[in-house]
Every structure is written in structure tokens, then in C-alpha cells.
Amino acid sequence: MKNGWRKALVLGALLLSGCAASPEIKATGMFDSQLERETVYIAPFDATLVPPDFAAPIFDRFVDILNARRKQTRVGSFVILKEDLQAVEPSWLDRQVYISGDIWGYQLASGCCSTDLKVKSKIYFHEQGNKVPVFEVFIPAEYFYEHDRSDPAAAKNRLGGKLAQELAEAVLKKLTP
């Protein structure tokens, strides 16, 4: 009987995840993937009500993936801004190409035998002289696990890795000529 409940829980989670929102890329301005960009700066993500031990590794993995696959793009380098966007001189920032992002909506729904983790994220790609981003990427992510098959730290790590990979893939797709 215990195995039957497990199968029902897993099936239910799969059905629910089929209804989950899917990644969206929205162009809000003109973007040319053929254009060479010497440096693309990456601002630290704003992580509202998201545990720091979850958000920080997502940002780090995102940057690592972009740098590891930089040669498939026309970007010279991806460089992390050391300050939050609010602390950067606006006139300097207006002359740069940069990526900013948000992570929010972190939810942990735990029952007796399983947990469902959810989070939402958005990346904004800014070109020189544009007040609005030229494209945005929205990605919701979800991870379901059974307590006897995984632990919370491993589950958070898997969800964070999945989110970082999907965010980086979306940006790389836009930057690849």
C-alpha cells in the first residue's frame, strides 16, 4: 500500500508540473546577436525573500556557465559588477551592456513524505543607451522530491543548478549568432 501512495504522489506531481508556467523570452527592444560586445557586465541578482544559501550559488553558476561557453557568442568577457546597480554611477551604467536579474517566489511545500520546491526568476539584458532592457527572460523552476530518496540540501542544490542552467541557456541562445 505504501508503494501505491508513492506512485500516486509522483504521478500527481508530474501532472501538476505539466501545468506549471514555462520559460518566456520577451523582446522589448532591438537586439542584434551578430554585434560584437567586448564586455557584458553582470549585476548581482536581487533575491527577495529567498534564502541566501539558495540564491548566491545560482548567480555563481549562471556566471560560470556564461564564461565557460563565452566562445560560442560574440562577447569578449562576462564580468561581475562588484556593487548593486543602485550603487553604480548611472552615467557609467548607461554606456555599458549588462545583465541584471531577480529571483523571487521561493516556496517550500512539505508534507509527511515529500517536498515541492518552487522559485521564479527573471533576467534583463540591457544595451548601451537604452533605458529599458532589450530582452527579458522569465523562468519558473520547480523540483519535487521524496524525503526518503533525497535530503533538503541536495534538492535545493538540484533546483538551483537547474535554474542557473536554464537562465544561462536562454541568454546564450540570444547571444549566439
Secondary structure, 3 states (H helix, E strand, C coil): CHHHHHHHHHHHHHHHHHCCCCCEEEECCCCCCCCCEEEEEECCCEECCCCHHHHHHHHHHHHHHHHHCHHHCCEEEEEECCCCHHHCCHHHHCCCCEEEEEEEEEEEEECCCEEEEEEEEEEEEECCCCCCCCEEEEEEEEEEEECCCCCHHHHHHHHHHHHHHHHHHHHHHHHCC
